[in-house]
Every structure is written in C-alpha cells, then in structure tokens.
Amino acid sequence: MPLTAARFQSNRVVDFKESVIREMTRIALAHGAVNLSQGYPDFPAPVEIKDAASQAIADDVNQYSITWGSKPFRNAIVDYYRHFYKVEIDPERELTVCCGATEGMISAMLALLNEGDEVIVFEPFYENYWPDSQLCGAVCKYVTMLPPTWQFDYEELRRAFSSRTRAVILNSPNNPTGRVFNREEMQLIVDLCEEFDAIIITDEIYEHIVFDGEKHVPPMTLPGGRQRSVLVNSLSKTYSVTGWRVGWVVADPELTASIRKVHDFVTVGAPAPLQQAGVTALHLPDSYYAELGATYQQKRDLLVRILESNGLRCSVPKGAYYIMADISGFGFKDDLAFCLHLIKEVGVGAVPGSSFFSRAEDGRNMVRFCFAKKIETLELAGERLSKLFRN
Ligand SMILES: Cc1ncc(COP(=O)(O)O)c(C=O)c1O
C-alpha cells in the first residue's frame, strides 16, 4: 500500500511553516548576499573559551554529563547569578542545563503548560514562541508593542490576563525590537502574575547586550518575582557561540523537577565538553561584558547610520542586536517582496517583519536587520544598500 503521508502528520505541526529567518539565510547564501538576517556573529568567539573547549575534549570530557548539567557548569551558573544579580540559586534543585535557550524554552513550556492554557506574548515576538505554544496546546494572547519606542499599554496587558492565563513569555532585551523593559514594567508584570497566579517565562539571552546606559532587570530579582520566574538563558549570544547549543533554565525546585523530566527524555543532556568550556565563559572578567556592550553599540550606530542614509527609517534599539526598519516608502507589495529584492538585486539579506507578528499584515512595512557582524561586513552591506535608491 502506498504511504499516505498526510495521515502521519501530527495535528500539532500542520500549521507550522519553515522558519522564515532560516529560509532568508539560505536564500541569502545562495545569492552571495551579505547576510544580515539570522542572528549570529560572523566574527570569532573569545579565544579563552575556544581553548577551554579544545582542552575539555583533549581531557576526555566526552561522555554524557549528568542529565540536568555537569556539576562544574551548574556551579559556574550559580557564581554568575550571585555576581551579577546577588541571587542565590540551588544548583541541585533549581537549575536545568539544556541544549540552548531553544530547548530550555520548549522543555519548560511542555513541562508547565496544559492544553488550553493561555500564554501572554508581547508582539512583535521571537518566532519560536508561537510554535512552542502550539506544541503544548497553549493559546497565545498578544499584547502590542508599538513602534518607534515599542512601549506597551498597561491596560491592554491587564485585559490580556484571565483565569486561564498560565504564563507570560517575556523577552528583554527584545528580539526583534531592541526594547529593554525597565524595572517598573517588570514589576507590573510580576504583580499581575501574582494576582492571576501565573508564571513568567523570561528569555534573557541578550541580557548583556544593552546600550545607552540601559541595564537588564531580571524579574527574578524583584519582589514576588523569585518563585514565579522561569529564567531561560544560554551561552549563544553573550559569548558568540550560537552553534554550541548550551543553555539553562533557572526555576523554583518544584517547577525544575517537572522541567527536568521533559529535558531528560527530549535530549538527555547538553554537550559535555562545551559545558566545561562554559565554566571559563561564565567566569570571564567584568571587562568582557563592558566591551561586548560597547562594541555592539558601535555596530548599532553604524548600521542605523547606513540604513537611515539609504532611506530606511529605524527604531533605534536599546538592546539585543537587531534593528527594525520601516520600508513603507519603497513601494513594494510587502515585506517579503522587499526582502527578496534586497537579496537578489541589492545583495543584502534581512528578515521580513511579518515573521514576528501573529497577523502578517502588521509587519508588512517592517524589515529586521542584524548587526552581529564585523564592521567590514556592515560597511559592505552599506555600499550595496546604496543601490536601493536606483530602483
Ligand atoms: C530571543 C531569543 N531566544 C532564543 C534564541 C535561541 O537561543 P539558543 O541559541 O540559546 O537556542 C534566540 C536566537 O536568535 C533569540 O533571539
């Protein structure tokens, strides 16, 4: 009997589409475009941590680590949160080391959400949150952040809560907007979660990439926030090692017990030698983080100048490494048409804004550019972007 493939497609995935970000990267590579789409650096990772990874492999740290993370790496995570935020974490009961923030997020959501639960998501949002919710059978309720400052309206947020709300998914510094939520906003969210008995799943992967004196405030550090936070983080962005796939989740012991159950069966564990190198990463001196923020601020300023001088109006980001630009003046049918033209005729890759919205039309006048690139790469993109005017 011929295979009826459709019969074997789970209802959970029928509405999934290929990630637009990864698709744009592929098309950009195929056309030799300067790739400012997917969020990864084109410059080297710190030499100390590459050496530590080689050393760990040479030392034969090559077998499974403990499922929820090697002891030295969990201890290093504890030191890190004590150092940066004066928060004490129990490495035995409150930490799960995962394969990147991506696995941390889905393991946490699968462990903590049920069919029909509602999750509040600030929109525009990082594209994984919707499929993650779908896999859990949870329903996304969106709260709008409006350009150019990407503020949200407190009343709209409050109205989004209901007796079915189980979690708020928060990402600050934010991809794609560069918004950094301030202490008051974080406290408002914590307070609403207390009132409605919900948790905050907080993706803090860009915590050190902040500009203009901004500072990231983890909800975990606020009154009422410690127990309700499920903090997701990873080595990917802070140490420029997106391919290592090492992340972690910090949560209350009871929540952690559930998260570990999912994590154990989904991945068994994160790469052991790279966790060992993570110990070196998490113990880098403060100067490393200061330089990271300062260097990214220079790259941000350069790309804003390039985009603006080529007619692309920017919302200037306060954190993370993306710029949302307004393309409404160019007369393209939509953001996808603009991005395809940009790749094929101009030679620059970017991501259509609609990929960050629940309704494509809300993002049709926006395009996201990534500045986690060498200065030369950004300058080359600048030379090419000057062709935009000739169309
Ligand atoms: C907001 C956000 N969370 C998570 C990830 C993925 O993180 P990881 O590489 O640790 O899986 C990304 C990658 O771009 C991101 O932008």
The ligand as an ORCA input file, in Angstrom:
! r2SCAN-3c Opt
* xyz 0 1
  C      15.045     35.782     21.848
  C      15.810     34.561     21.501
  N      15.703     33.477     22.279
  C      16.361     32.340     21.982
  C      17.168     32.244     20.870
  C      17.883     30.951     20.575
  O      18.805     30.719     21.588
  P      19.763     29.455     21.646
  O      20.798     29.593     20.577
  O      20.373     29.507     23.003
  O      18.909     28.253     21.458
  C      17.307     33.347     20.025
  C      18.132     33.258     18.815
  O      18.140     34.106     17.965
  C      16.607     34.541     20.362
  O      16.708     35.627     19.592
*
